[in-house]
Amino acid sequence: MGFTTENIKKILIIKLAAIGDIMFASPLAFNLKKDFPEAEIHWLGDSWTKDTLKHIPNIDKLVFFDRPWFKSRIRGYLEIPRLLRKLRAQNYDLAIIAHRSPLAMRLAKLSNAKIKVGFVENGSNKYLDFSVKYDNSKHEVERNLDLLRALNLKIHNNRMIYEIDPSALSNMKEKYFNEKANGIVCIAPGGGKNPGLNMPLKKWPKERYADLAKELAEKGVRILLLGSKDDEDVCDFIAQRVQVKNLCSKTSLEESAALIKLADLYIGNDSGPLYIAAAVGTPTLGIFGPTDPKLLAPSGKNNTFVLNKVDCAPCYRPDQTVQGEYAKCKHDHVCMTNLSVEKVFKRAIELFEVSDEIASSPAVP
C-alpha cells in the first residue's frame, strides 16, 4: 500500500504511557503539524498524563482512555465501546500508533482510521497498513520518528517539547528566585512509578542524594527539591539533613517545569521530570542504573548522565517486561548503590554555566 499526503485532514496519535514516554513522543506532533499544517492532530492518552499532554503544542484535541487493568476491569472494558464511538465520529485519515500494545493496535483498527502505522517485532501486523520494525537499539525519540519515516515524511526536528505558560514562570520566579546564590539546582530524587509500572530500582539511594545536596550547598548552590506525593519520604529525609527548599508535592507539574526552566541545572533519576527538564532547555544530569541511557537519556550538549559501569547493567528491557513491578535485583542494586557522590558532584559542577565560580568559591558557613 502506498501513502500519499493528499487529503490528510485528521490525524490521531495513540500513546498511552507515562510522562517520559509522552515526552519521547512529543516530536511526533510537531513534525506532523509541519507536514500537514491544515490538519487537525488529536492525541489519545491516559487521563493521568493530562497535565503533560496539555503542554505539548500542535495538539488540537486530547482524548483520554484509561486502560481497564488500571481500574475496575468491568468499568474499564465498558468504556471501550464509548471510546470507539467517539473515535469513529472523527473519521481519521491517519493513525500513528507509538505502541507495541495489541490493545492500541485494535483501537486504531476499530477507530476506522483510513491509514494506520505502528510497530511490529517482526514481519507485519494485520491491524496495520504500515508496519515499522520495533528497533530496541534506537533511542526512544528516534524510534517514534521512524513511524513518520515509514511514510516518507520529513523529520524537521527531534527535540522534545513542553510549553510553560508565562504566568507560571513569572510566579515561580517571584516566589523562589529572589535570593542570591552561586547557582540554583532542582533535584528530583524520586520517580520511577506510574499507574502501569513501579521501578524503585531506578532510584539512587536517598542517602547519596542527601550527601550530594550537602556538597552543593557548601559551594553556595541553592537547592530546590521537587517530586510528587509518592516522593515525600525521600525529600523529607534530605530536607532534614541539608538546607534545601523542599517543594515536594507543593507544586503542580507545570509549576515544577517552570522552576526547572528557571534553574541552572536539573538532577534526577530516569523519570518523567528529567525529560521535561530537557524539553524546557535546562541542562540535565540524569542518574541511570537498570535502564539504558543510550536509549533514553536526553540528547544535546547541555544534557548528560552518570552511569556506574557494572556487568549486570543495564538490565531493564522494555520489550521483555510486563505491566506491574520491576523491583527484583540479584546483585544488591550495585548499579545505583555503588555510584559515588563524588562522581555525580563532579559532573554537576561541570554542567553549571558558572562552574568555575562555583568550583573555586569558598565553602559557605
Protein Blocks (a to p, Z undefined) as FASTA:
>chain_A
ZZdfehiabdcddddddfklmmmmmmmmmmmmmmmmmbccdddddfklmmmmmmpghiab
dcddddfklmcfklmmmmmmmmmmmmmmnopabdcdfbfbfklmmmmmmnopabdcdddf
bhcafkbmbdcdddfkbcfklmmmmmmmmnopacfbfcdcddddfklmmmmmmmmmmccc
ebdadddfegjiafkbccfklpccfklmmmmmmmmmmnopacdddddfklmmmmmmmmmm
pccddfehkacfklmmmmmmmpmbdcddddfklmmmmmnopacddddfkbcfklmpcgdj
kbccdddddfkbcfbdfklccehjdfbcfklommmmmpcfklmmmmmmmmpmklmmmmmp
ccdZZ
